[in-house]
């Protein structure tokens, strides 16, 4: 396991399938990150929210929800602020 944090910003335009493939890709890496932080950048559709909640039950996956869309840079910074690696 690599001593790094992977950050995955998500916003309303991301499809459930794309999100699930991204999470699976991070999980399938030969060298896995010590933690994955999914940053939900503002409100998302219910089906995407459910997929994010499900991903949050995996080991090493943390979910951070921002109340309003702040953009990719701000979402990434919010994740870095809580990262442990």
SESERO-747079 format. One record per residue (C-alpha): x, y, z; residue number from 0; residue in three letters. Coordinates in Angstrom, 2 decimals, always signed. Layout:
<sites>
[[X; Y; Z]; NUM; 'ALA']
...
</sites>
This chain:
<sites>
[[+0.00; +0.00; +0.00]; 0; 'UNK']
[[+1.35; +3.39; -0.99]; 1; 'UNK']
[[+1.43; +6.08; +1.71]; 2; 'UNK']
[[-0.64; +8.44; -0.43]; 3; 'UNK']
[[-4.18; +9.78; -0.59]; 4; 'UNK']
[[-6.18; +9.55; -3.81]; 5; 'UNK']
[[-8.70; +12.37; -4.24]; 6; 'UNK']
[[-11.79; +11.91; -6.39]; 7; 'UNK']
[[-13.91; +15.08; -6.80]; 8; 'UNK']
[[-17.49; +14.36; -7.91]; 9; 'UNK']
[[-20.16; +16.83; -9.01]; 10; 'UNK']
[[-23.70; +16.66; -10.39]; 11; 'UNK']
[[-22.72; +15.92; -14.02]; 12; 'UNK']
[[-20.85; +12.69; -13.20]; 13; 'UNK']
[[-22.75; +9.54; -14.15]; 14; 'UNK']
[[-23.18; +6.69; -11.67]; 15; 'UNK']
[[-21.37; +4.35; -14.07]; 16; 'UNK']
[[-18.37; +6.67; -14.43]; 17; 'UNK']
[[-18.16; +7.09; -10.67]; 18; 'UNK']
[[-18.36; +3.35; -10.05]; 19; 'UNK']
[[-15.68; +2.67; -12.67]; 20; 'UNK']
[[-13.41; +5.28; -11.06]; 21; 'UNK']
[[-13.80; +3.73; -7.60]; 22; 'UNK']
[[-13.25; +0.24; -9.00]; 23; 'UNK']
[[-10.15; +1.41; -10.88]; 24; 'UNK']
[[-8.67; +2.83; -7.67]; 25; 'UNK']
[[-9.51; -0.42; -5.88]; 26; 'UNK']
[[-7.95; -2.57; -8.63]; 27; 'UNK']
[[-4.59; -0.79; -8.69]; 28; 'UNK']
[[-1.63; -3.05; -7.99]; 29; 'UNK']
[[-0.21; -0.35; -5.71]; 30; 'UNK']
[[-3.20; +0.95; -3.77]; 31; 'UNK']
[[-3.50; +4.31; -2.07]; 32; 'UNK']
[[-3.67; +4.27; +1.71]; 33; 'UNK']
[[-6.90; +6.24; +1.53]; 34; 'UNK']
[[-9.35; +7.52; -1.06]; 35; 'UNK']
[[-11.28; +10.70; -0.40]; 36; 'UNK']
[[-14.41; +11.21; -2.48]; 37; 'UNK']
[[-15.34; +14.89; -2.44]; 38; 'UNK']
[[-18.97; +15.53; -3.38]; 39; 'UNK']
[[-18.87; +19.06; -4.76]; 40; 'UNK']
[[-22.39; +20.30; -4.10]; 41; 'UNK']
[[-25.74; +18.57; -4.56]; 42; 'UNK']
[[-25.81; +15.43; -6.74]; 43; 'UNK']
[[-28.70; +13.28; -8.05]; 44; 'UNK']
[[-30.10; +10.69; -5.65]; 45; 'UNK']
[[-28.76; +7.71; -7.63]; 46; 'UNK']
[[-25.24; +9.14; -7.61]; 47; 'UNK']
[[-25.54; +9.98; -3.92]; 48; 'UNK']
[[-26.51; +6.36; -3.20]; 49; 'UNK']
[[-23.51; +5.07; -5.18]; 50; 'UNK']
[[-21.22; +7.43; -3.25]; 51; 'UNK']
[[-22.69; +6.26; +0.07]; 52; 'UNK']
[[-22.08; +2.65; -0.97]; 53; 'UNK']
[[-18.47; +3.41; -1.93]; 54; 'UNK']
[[-18.02; +5.05; +1.46]; 55; 'UNK']
[[-18.56; +1.69; +3.14]; 56; 'UNK']
[[-15.36; +0.31; +1.56]; 57; 'UNK']
[[-12.20; +0.19; +3.60]; 58; 'UNK']
[[-9.96; +3.22; +3.08]; 59; 'UNK']
[[-12.72; +5.29; +1.36]; 60; 'UNK']
[[-13.84; +8.51; +3.03]; 61; 'UNK']
[[-16.62; +10.76; +1.76]; 62; 'UNK']
[[-16.59; +14.53; +2.19]; 63; 'UNK']
[[-19.74; +16.39; +1.13]; 64; 'UNK']
[[-19.59; +20.10; +0.33]; 65; 'UNK']
[[-22.98; +21.86; +0.59]; 66; 'UNK']
[[-22.54; +23.91; -2.59]; 67; 'UNK']
[[-20.52; +23.47; -5.76]; 68; 'UNK']
[[-17.15; +25.18; -5.29]; 69; 'UNK']
[[-15.27; +23.86; -8.33]; 70; 'UNK']
[[-12.62; +21.22; -8.76]; 71; 'UNK']
[[-9.75; +23.14; -7.19]; 72; 'UNK']
[[-11.68; +24.01; -4.02]; 73; 'UNK']
[[-13.03; +20.47; -3.74]; 74; 'UNK']
[[-9.54; +19.03; -4.06]; 75; 'UNK']
[[-8.19; +21.46; -1.45]; 76; 'UNK']
[[-10.97; +20.46; +0.95]; 77; 'UNK']
[[-9.87; +16.83; +0.55]; 78; 'UNK']
[[-6.22; +17.69; +1.08]; 79; 'UNK']
[[-7.17; +19.50; +4.27]; 80; 'UNK']
[[-8.55; +16.27; +5.80]; 81; 'UNK']
[[-6.09; +13.82; +4.23]; 82; 'UNK']
[[-4.03; +11.69; +6.60]; 83; 'UNK']
[[-1.34; +10.70; +4.07]; 84; 'UNK']
</sites>
